[in-house]
Amino acid sequence: MNRFLVAALIVAGVLAGVTAGYFFSRPGSEPPTLERATLFATPRALPDFALVDQAGRNFGLSQLRGHWTFLFFGFVNCPDVCPTTLATLAEARRLLADLPPGEWPEVALVSVDPARDTPDVLGRYVSHFDPAFKGVTGSADSINALTKHLGVAVVVGPPAADGSYSVDHTAAIFLIDPTASQVALFGSPHDAAVIARDYRGIVAARPSRE
């Protein structure tokens, strides 16, 4: 990942860190002790967006409501960060398998390379890590609007002689709550056991929202 993306992630982490610790500072609630995750002072509502999953079904705010979701941005031709992160999230889900169904997180990979990552391509890719994972794609404009809102940096490299190209991107994992709002950020490097422990703490300590 180039220096620009590293700097962008550091800035995002610092801004999020300013608010950490206040999200649970309500009467009767105790902030969880977290190892890596950064909480936000208040949940950050996602903007409305229209993408599609690997089966060609609509994927937007409605598909994020009613459950917790780990949201990650990447692409199928990613040589290292993406497959490593998806494998880590698959292991984290296995470590959380004892949770009630309503608290077991889903995982969605949103492609930052929609020109190559068709629904079929994404479906074959994410199923290697966990059959329950969702692969999400759509128009470049729709994806760009979502990445901009979340502060995800994306830099498409120049094409090589064979037409291939690289896509550098922020490697953070975003935790989306059942109201389709962002509540936490997991910075890299990622560790499945740490993610699982922090996730349990967030879900257990978070006050219910009417």
C-alpha positions as CSV (number, residue, x, y, z in Angstrom):
1,M,0.0,0.0,0.0
2,N,1.5,3.3,-1.0
3,R,2.2,6.2,1.4
4,F,-0.9,8.1,0.4
5,L,-3.2,5.3,1.4
6,V,-1.3,4.7,4.6
7,A,-1.6,8.4,5.5
8,A,-5.3,8.4,4.7
9,L,-5.9,5.4,7.0
10,I,-3.8,7.0,9.8
11,V,-5.9,10.2,9.5
12,A,-9.1,8.2,9.5
13,G,-7.9,6.4,12.6
14,V,-7.0,9.6,14.4
15,L,-10.3,11.2,13.7
16,A,-12.1,8.1,14.9
17,G,-9.9,7.9,17.9
18,V,-10.9,11.4,19.0
19,T,-14.4,10.1,19.5
20,A,-13.5,6.7,21.0
21,G,-14.8,6.0,24.5
22,Y,-17.9,8.3,24.2
23,F,-20.1,5.9,22.2
24,F,-20.8,3.9,25.4
25,S,-20.7,6.8,27.9
26,R,-24.4,6.7,28.6
27,P,-26.0,6.1,32.0
28,G,-26.1,2.4,32.7
29,S,-23.5,1.4,30.1
30,E,-19.9,0.7,30.4
31,P,-17.4,1.1,27.5
32,P,-15.9,-2.2,26.5
33,T,-12.2,-2.8,26.7
34,L,-11.0,-3.2,23.1
35,E,-7.7,-4.3,21.7
36,R,-7.8,-2.7,18.2
37,A,-11.2,-1.6,17.2
38,T,-12.0,2.1,17.3
39,L,-15.5,3.2,18.3
40,F,-17.4,6.3,17.2
41,A,-19.1,8.8,19.5
42,T,-22.4,8.1,17.7
43,P,-23.3,5.7,15.0
44,R,-22.6,7.1,11.5
45,A,-25.6,6.5,9.2
46,L,-24.6,5.3,5.7
47,P,-25.9,7.1,2.7
48,D,-28.4,5.4,0.5
49,F,-26.7,3.4,-2.2
50,A,-27.6,0.9,-4.9
51,L,-25.3,-2.0,-5.6
52,V,-25.7,-5.7,-6.4
53,D,-24.5,-8.9,-4.8
54,Q,-23.0,-11.9,-6.4
55,A,-26.4,-13.2,-7.4
56,G,-27.4,-10.0,-9.1
57,R,-29.8,-9.0,-6.3
58,N,-30.1,-5.5,-5.0
59,F,-27.6,-4.6,-2.2
60,G,-28.2,-1.4,-0.3
61,L,-29.2,-0.1,3.1
62,S,-32.1,-2.6,3.3
63,Q,-29.7,-5.5,3.0
64,L,-27.6,-4.2,5.9
65,R,-30.4,-3.7,8.3
66,G,-31.4,-6.3,10.9
67,H,-27.9,-7.7,11.5
68,W,-24.3,-6.8,12.1
69,T,-21.9,-6.7,9.1
70,F,-18.2,-6.5,8.6
71,L,-17.8,-4.4,5.5
72,F,-14.5,-4.6,3.6
73,F,-13.4,-3.0,0.3
74,G,-11.1,-4.9,-2.1
75,F,-11.0,-6.7,-5.4
76,V,-10.6,-10.2,-6.8
77,N,-7.1,-9.6,-8.4
78,C,-5.7,-8.3,-5.2
79,P,-2.5,-10.3,-4.6
80,D,-2.2,-10.2,-0.8
81,V,-4.3,-7.8,1.4
82,C,-7.7,-8.9,0.2
83,P,-7.3,-12.7,0.4
84,T,-5.6,-12.4,3.7
85,T,-8.3,-10.2,5.2
86,L,-11.1,-12.4,3.9
87,A,-9.4,-15.5,5.4
88,T,-9.1,-13.6,8.6
89,L,-12.8,-12.6,8.6
90,A,-13.8,-16.2,7.9
91,E,-11.8,-17.4,10.9
92,A,-13.3,-14.6,13.0
93,R,-16.8,-15.8,12.1
94,R,-15.9,-19.3,13.1
95,L,-14.7,-18.0,16.5
96,L,-18.1,-16.3,16.9
97,A,-20.2,-19.2,15.9
98,D,-21.5,-19.6,19.4
99,L,-23.3,-16.3,19.4
100,P,-27.1,-16.1,18.9
101,P,-28.1,-15.9,15.2
102,G,-29.0,-12.2,15.6
103,E,-25.5,-11.3,16.8
104,W,-23.5,-13.4,14.3
105,P,-21.9,-11.0,11.8
106,E,-22.2,-11.1,8.1
107,V,-19.3,-10.2,5.8
108,A,-19.6,-8.2,2.6
109,L,-16.7,-7.4,0.2
110,V,-17.4,-4.4,-1.9
111,S,-15.3,-4.3,-5.1
112,V,-13.2,-1.3,-5.9
113,D,-12.6,-2.8,-9.3
114,P,-16.0,-3.0,-10.8
115,A,-14.7,-3.2,-14.4
116,R,-13.3,-6.6,-13.8
117,D,-15.3,-7.8,-10.7
118,T,-18.6,-8.9,-12.2
119,P,-21.2,-10.6,-9.9
120,D,-20.2,-14.1,-11.1
121,V,-16.5,-13.4,-10.6
122,L,-17.1,-12.1,-7.1
123,G,-19.3,-15.0,-6.2
124,R,-16.7,-17.6,-7.1
125,Y,-14.1,-15.6,-5.2
126,V,-15.8,-15.0,-1.9
127,S,-17.2,-18.5,-1.7
128,H,-13.6,-19.8,-1.4
129,F,-13.4,-18.1,2.0
130,D,-16.9,-18.7,3.3
131,P,-20.1,-19.6,1.4
132,A,-22.0,-17.1,3.4
133,F,-19.8,-14.1,2.3
134,K,-21.4,-11.6,0.0
135,G,-19.5,-10.1,-3.0
136,V,-20.9,-6.7,-3.9
137,T,-20.3,-4.6,-7.0
138,G,-22.1,-2.0,-9.2
139,S,-21.4,1.1,-11.1
140,A,-18.1,3.0,-10.5
141,D,-20.1,6.1,-9.5
142,S,-22.1,4.2,-6.9
143,I,-19.0,2.6,-5.4
144,N,-17.1,5.8,-5.4
145,A,-19.9,7.6,-3.5
146,L,-19.8,4.9,-0.8
147,T,-16.0,4.9,-0.5
148,K,-15.9,8.6,-0.3
149,H,-18.4,8.7,2.5
150,L,-16.5,6.1,4.5
151,G,-13.1,7.7,3.8
152,V,-11.8,4.7,1.8
153,A,-8.9,5.7,-0.4
154,V,-8.7,4.0,-3.8
155,V,-5.9,4.5,-6.4
156,V,-6.0,2.7,-9.7
157,G,-2.5,2.1,-11.1
158,P,-1.5,2.6,-14.8
159,P,-2.2,-0.4,-17.1
160,A,0.7,-2.8,-17.8
161,A,1.6,-4.0,-21.3
162,D,-0.8,-7.0,-20.9
163,G,-3.6,-4.7,-19.8
164,S,-3.5,-5.6,-16.2
165,Y,-3.4,-3.0,-13.5
166,S,-3.3,-2.7,-9.7
167,V,-5.7,-1.0,-7.3
168,D,-4.4,0.3,-4.0
169,H,-7.0,0.7,-1.3
170,T,-7.6,1.3,2.4
171,A,-7.4,-2.0,4.2
172,A,-9.7,-1.1,7.2
173,I,-12.7,-3.2,8.1
174,F,-15.9,-1.3,8.9
175,L,-18.4,-2.6,11.4
176,I,-22.0,-1.8,10.5
177,D,-24.8,-2.2,13.1
178,P,-28.3,-3.5,12.5
179,T,-29.6,0.0,11.7
180,A,-27.2,0.2,8.8
181,S,-24.9,2.7,10.6
182,Q,-21.1,2.5,11.0
183,V,-20.2,2.0,14.6
184,A,-16.5,1.0,14.6
185,L,-13.4,0.7,12.5
186,F,-10.8,-2.1,12.6
187,G,-7.4,-0.9,11.4
188,S,-4.8,-3.3,10.0
189,P,-2.9,-5.5,10.6
190,H,-5.9,-7.8,11.2
191,D,-6.0,-10.7,13.6
192,A,-9.0,-13.1,13.7
193,A,-8.9,-13.7,17.5
194,V,-8.6,-9.9,18.2
195,I,-11.4,-9.0,15.9
196,A,-13.6,-11.7,17.5
197,R,-12.9,-10.5,21.0
198,D,-13.4,-6.8,20.1
199,Y,-16.7,-7.7,18.3
200,R,-18.0,-9.5,21.3
201,G,-17.2,-6.5,23.5
202,I,-18.9,-4.1,21.2
203,V,-22.1,-6.2,20.8
204,A,-22.3,-7.0,24.5
205,A,-21.8,-3.4,25.7
206,R,-23.7,-1.4,23.2
207,P,-26.9,0.0,24.5
208,S,-30.0,-1.0,22.8
209,R,-31.4,1.5,20.3
210,E,-35.1,2.0,19.9
